[in-house]
Amino acid sequence: MPVARFRLIPRLLSWLAITVGACAAQGVGDGPLELDFTELMQGKNVLFVGAHPDDEFEFAPMLAEACLFNGATCHFVIASEAHSVGCSLAAEDTVDPDECSEVRREEMRRSAALLGGEVTFFGWEDLFYSHDAAGLALNLAQWAADNGGHDALVARFRSVLDERQPDIVLTLDPRHGSSCHPNHRAVAKLLFEAIAGLPPSTHPDVWLEADFWIAERLEGELKDIFMRGGIIPWPGVDTPLYWYDATKRLPNGHEAWDYLVEVQRVHRSQFPSLADGRPAPWVPREFRRIPLVRAADIDPDDELCEPLGLAQPAGP
């Protein structure tokens, strides 16, 4: 890795410490902003769009509150669950890609039901190219070749938007996809393209997951918190950052964060350490908050993965 990229790590850690510390101390102001997502999502038609089964888990606290207690209607779209190699961590060590895909589809159905919704699968291949701009381009090109061209990919999203007519869309950030996984970024870019083609009066309010899911670029206490399941915001961007406080109590007495953990338990092929019901690791309160950015505030063509030097896949 070039020296310049090594220099990014201490800056990243410093930014995270300042951002999270300010958030813990005051919650509002010049740093991360509080928004009443309870009111925003109440009674709305909400659509989650992800690449893989389990991509929804960080939105689970918000979705549980909205869909189970506040009258929202929720639906899930998972685009690239076919021919998956993502079961290698499972207790049963399912390695056949097609068998793994069916395992993960069933996990996703259970997760959607837990959160009061249903799921649509596109059946695109779970590709695993390099976690950089070149990998993203290859990912989009391969999906296009396999599924009737680029316009057909966009049209598939458009058909869901036309059918569901969402008020709110929750999805991944096309600039980084949280982990720089090209599937994540490709899904978001195609979704943005489909939304751009809608009549302006029907554009949904789009919110993006803004966490940093790259363990090998974290160190010390922050890495420990991340490994426990804490949510780390993506560092070093000027986009306004908002928070959903998952420590809030829901009408059934559960903390909203509990639904994040329960969704992880459902996805046993991805979170085997939680699948047997053992307690989840303790996470400090300030890291049980979900960072989000509004799609209208970003340039989806910005490239935030290249500076991290993740040319090779960094993990599923």
N, C-alpha and C positions, 0 to 999 in steps of 0.2 A: 504494500500500500504506500503511495507517495507520502512524503512528509507532511504536505498540506492537509492530507486527510487525517493524519494523526492529530494535528492541531485542532481539528473540529471537535474531538471528543471532550477535552476540558471545557471548551466554550459551550458545548451542548450541556454538560453536567452543570456548569455554572448557571446557564439560562434556566434549566429545570429547577435548580435549587431556589433561584429568585422567584420564578413564576409560582411554583407550588407553595413556597413560603408566604408570598404575598396573598395567595388565595386562601391559605389556612388562616392567616391573620385577619383578613378583611372581607374576602369573598367578592367584593365589588370594587368599582373604581377604575383606575387606569389599567389594571391587569384583567384577568378573566372576569367575565360579566355573568351575573345571575339573570336568568330569564324564567318566567313562570311557565314552564313547559306543561304543568298540570292544566292551566287555563288554555294554553296554545293548542293542546291535543284533545281537549274534552269534546266528545261527540263527533270527532272528525273521522274521515275515511283515511286510514294510514296504510302506506305501502312500504314494506322493507324490501330492499334489493341487495343481494349479496352474490358473491361468486360461489361459495361453498357452504354446505351444511356446517354450522357452528359460527358463521360470520355474524350472526345476529346477537351473540351472547352479550356484548357490551351494551346493546340497546335494550336488553331484556328488562331492566328496571323501569325504563320509560314506557315500554310497551305493556308491561304488566299493569302499571298504574292506569294507563289510558284505556286499554282494551278490556281489563277485568273489572275495573271499578268506576271508570268515568265515561262509559258509553261510546267509546271509539270502536270502529270496525277495522280490524287489522288483517292484512294479507301479506304473505311472504313470497318472494321470487328468488329462486336459487338457479343461477345460470349454468355453472360448470361443475356438475357433480358426476359426470360420466367418466368411466375408465380411471377411477381414482386410485392413487397409490398412497392415500393419506391414512391408512389404517395400521401402519407398521408399529404404532405405539400401543395398540389395543392389547388387552390382557390375552385375548384369544389369538392375537398376531395374525389377523386376516390379511393375506398378502395378494390374493388374486384381485386384480383391479375391478373386474365387474362385480365380484362378490362384495368387495369393499364399497363400491358405489351403492349397492342395495342396502348394506348396513347403514351407510351414512344417510341415505334417503329416509329410512325408517326413523333414525334418530331425529332428523329434521321434522318429520311429521309429528313426532311426539313433542318436540320443542314448540312447534307452532300451536299445537293443541293446548299445551301448558300455558301459553300466552294468549289464548282465546282466538286463534286464527287458523287458517289453512295455508297450504303452500303449493306453488306452481314450480315445476322443474322444467328447465329448457333442454337439458340433456347434452349440453356442449361438453367437450372433453376437458378434464382437469389437467391442463398443461402446466409445465414446470420449467419455464425458461429462466434465463438469468434475471436478477432483480435490478434491472437498469433500463434505460431507454431502449436499448437494442432488444432486450427481452420482451418489453411491452410491444414493440413493433412486430416481432415474430409471433407473439401471442395473438394479436389482432389478425395478422395475415393467415395464420393457421386456422383460426375459427372461421374466417371468411371462406377459405378454401374448402372447409368441411361442411359448410352450412349455406351454400348458395350465394356467397358474396357479401361484401361489407353492407350493402344496402339491406340485405335480408336480415343481418344481425340487428341493425337499427329498427327495422320493421317489426321484429319480434318484441322488442321493448315497447314500440309504439302500440302494438296490439294489446299489451297488458295495460298500458296507460289508458287506452280508449275503453277497455273493458272495466277497469277498476275505478277510473276517474278519481284518483286520490287528491285529497286536500293537502296532505303532507307526505313527503317521501323521505325515508331515512336510508342512507347508503354510505359507501366508502368514499374517501377523498381521492379523486383521480390523480392528484399531484404526488401521492405517496402510498395510498392504499393501506396505511398503518404499518405494514410490514415490508412494503415495496414489492410484494408478490404481484407479478404482472397480471394474473387473473383478476385480482382485486381492482387494479387500475383500469384494465380493459373494460370490465363491466361498467364501472363508473363513467368512463368516457363514452361508451355506447349509449348509456342511459341519458347522459347530458345531451347527446346528439338527438335522441328521440324526443326529449322534452323541448328542445329548441324548435322542433318541427310542429309543436302544438300551437293552436291559436293562443295568442298572448293571454286572453282572458281565462284560459283553462290551465295555465301553468301552476303546478303545485308549489308549495313552500318546501324547499329541499334542504335537508340538514345532513351534515357529513361527520362521520366519526373522525376525531382529531387526536387519536392516541398514537404513541410511539411504541411499536411492537417489534423491536429489534434488539434482542438481549445482548448480542455481541458488540453493540455500541453503547452499552451501559456499564457502569463500574460501581463498586462499593455499595453504599447503602441503597442507592436507587436501584441497582440491579437486584439486590436482595428483596426489595419491595416488589419489584416487577415479578420475580420468581414466585413470590407469595400470591400473586394475582392482582397486585395493585395497578391502577391505571395511571400511566405517565403521559402527559400531553406532548404532542409533537413540538419540538423546540424551534426557536429562531425564525419564526415567520411573523409578518405584520398583520395578518388577518385577525379581525376581532374574534376572541375566543369566549365561548359561552359554556356554562356548566349546568348539568342536571345533577342535583344532589341526591345520590342513591342511598344516603343514610336516613332519608325520611321514612316515617312509619306510614304504612298503608292501612286502609280501613279494617283489614283482617288482623292487624297487629304485627304483621311481618315487616321487616325493613325491606325497602325496594331492592337493596343489594342482594337479598336472599334469592331473588328470582334469577339474578345473574349466575349465582352458584348452582341453582337447580337446573338451569339450562346447560351449564357445563356438565353436570352429572348425567343428564340425558345423552349428551354427546360423549359416551364412554369411550369411543374409539379415539377421541382427541384428548380427553381428560381422564385417563384410567385411574389416576390417584384419587379421584373423587367418586368414581363409579360405585364403590362398595359402601357408600354412605358415611365414610369417615369425615370428621369435621374439616371444613376448609381452613387453610392457614389464616391467621389473623392479619388484617390489613388496616393500617392507620386510617382514621376517618377522612383525612384530606386526600387520600388515594382511592376512596370509594365515591368518587365524583366522576361523572362522564363528561369529557371535554368534547365540544362540538363547534363546528363553524357552519355558517350559512353559505350555501352554494353561491348565492348572489354576490358574496364578498370576495370570491376567489377568481383567479384566471385558471381554468382547468388544464391549460397547456403548460403551466409552470412545472418545472422538473425539480423535485426535491430529493430524489433518490441518488442521482449521479454523484453528489458530493460525498456520499457515505461509502462509496467504493464497494458496492455489493454486486460486482460483476457476476459472481457465482451465486447460485441459489443459497439463501440464508436459512432455509428450513421451510417446511410446509406451512 
